Amino acid sequence: MQFVQSYIDWRERSPWEIWTTPDGEPAIELDISGRLPGCPVENKAYLDRIFWDPVFKKHHIVDLKSGKRPPKSPDQFGTYRALVKVRYGIDVDSGVPFMNRKGTLGKPYDLADYTPEAVGQIFDEAWNEVQEYARTGSWPAPTGDCFSATCSPPARP
C-alpha cells in the first residue's frame, strides 16, 4: 500500500502526463515488442510508462522500481527507446526509474545513443552467439552486461 501511495503522491505533484499512442492507447504497461533493424528475432518488451513533459516538450520512459537500488545502467531504458522509435516513430529523451521506496524519480538517463540500429546490432550479436553455442552444444552463462564486451561467453579452447 505504501508503494501505491508514494506513486499517487508523486503523480499529483508532477506536471508530466501519460503519453497516448497514435492508436489512442495510454502508455501504461505498454507492449512495445518488435524487431529491431539488423536483428532477425522479435524482442518482447513491455514498458511501465511513457510520460510527456509539457513544460520541456520531451518524452520520458519511467520504470517503476520497488527495490532499494536504482538500475546500474540505462540499457533497459535504451532497449525500450529503440523499440518505441520503431513502433511509434517517436524519440524518447530519457529513461527514469521511479524509486517507490523513496517516492520519487531517480537519476535520469540520456538515451540519445540508443538508436534502433545500434540496439538491433547488439541483439543481433547476442542472437548469433546463442545460435553458435546451440550448434556446438555448449552455452556458458554470460558473465556480465550484454551492452558491453563482458556479455560474450569465454572463447572456446
N, C-alpha and C positions, 0 to 999 in steps of 0.2 A: 504494500500500500504506500510505503514511503517513496518508492521509486516513481510510482504513478503520480503522486502528489508533487514530487520535485519536477517532473516533466510538465505537469499542468502549470505550476508556478512559473517556470521558465517561459512557456508559451505565452502566458498572459503578459509577461514583461517584454517579449521580443517583438520587433516590428516585422520579422520575417513571416512570409506567407507560404503555405504549402503550394508548390508549383502544380499545375494541372497539365497533363499531357495534351497533345493536339487531339487525341481521341476523347478527351473530357474526363480522363481518369485522374483522381488525385494521386500524387506521387507519394503514396504511403504503402510500404511493403510491396514495392513495385517490381514486377517481373521484367527484367531487362536482358534476359537470356538472348544469346545470338552468336553469330560468327563474326570474328574479327578478321580484317584483311590479312591474308597470308597464312591463316590457320584453318585447317580443314575440318576441325571439330567445333561443335557448339559449346559455348561457355554458359553454364547455368548460373544465374545470379539474380538475387532478389535484394534490393537495397531498402533500407529502413525509410528514408525520407529524402526528397529533394525540396529545398526551400528556394524561394525567390526573395531577394533582398530589395525591396522597393526604394530604399534610400540610396544604395550604391549601384543598383541595377545589375546584380550578379546572382548567379545560381550557386547553391551550396548543397553538397551531399552531406547529410547528417546520419551518423550511425549511432544507435543507442547502445551504450556500454554499461553493463551492470557491475563489472569488476572494478578493482581498485586501480589498476594500471591502464594508462592510455595505450593506444596502438604504438608499436615500436617503429613503424614505417607508414608511409602513405600508400603502400602498394594496393591494399584492398580498395581504397577510395579511387586510386588511379585506374584499376580494372573497371570499376563501376563507371568512371568518367568515360572511358573508351567505349564501353557498351552503350551508354546513354547517347554518345555522339553518333554511333552507328544507327541506333534505333530511332532517335528523335531529332538528330541534327543540331542539338544544342551543345554549346561549350559550357561545362561546369567549371567554375573558377576555383573552388576549394572543396576539400573534404574535412569535416569537423566531427570529432567524436562528442556526443553528449554524455558526460560523465554523471550517471544517475546518482551515485553516492554523494556527489558534491552539488548536484542540481544545477550544473552549468556546463557550458561548452568548454571543451579542451582546446589544445593548440590546433589552429587551422593548418592544413597542408595545402600548398600551392600545387595544382595538378596540371599545369601547362605542359609539362614534358610527357604526360601520359596520353599520347595520341593513339588512335585506333591502330595505326600501322606499327608503332613501337610496341604496344602491348600485344598485338597479334603476333609479332615476331617472337616475343618471349614465350608465349603459349605454344607457338609452333615448335620452337626448340625443345620445350618440355615434352610436347607430344611425340616428337621424333625420338627423344630419349626413351620414352615409355615404349614406343614401338621397337626400338633396338633391343632393349632389355627383355621385352616379351619374346622376341625371336631367339634370344640367347638363353632364356630360362632363368636369368639371374637379374634381380632387381633390388639393389641395396637402397635402403631408405635415404631420401635426400638429407643432407647434413645442414641445411640452412634455408635461406630465403630464395625462392625461385626468381626473384628480380635481381639477384646478384650471382656472381660466379660460384658461390657455395652451394647452389641448388644441385649442380651436376654431381651425380654419383662418382665415386672414385674410378679412375681409369682401370680397365681390366688388365691383369698381368699378361 
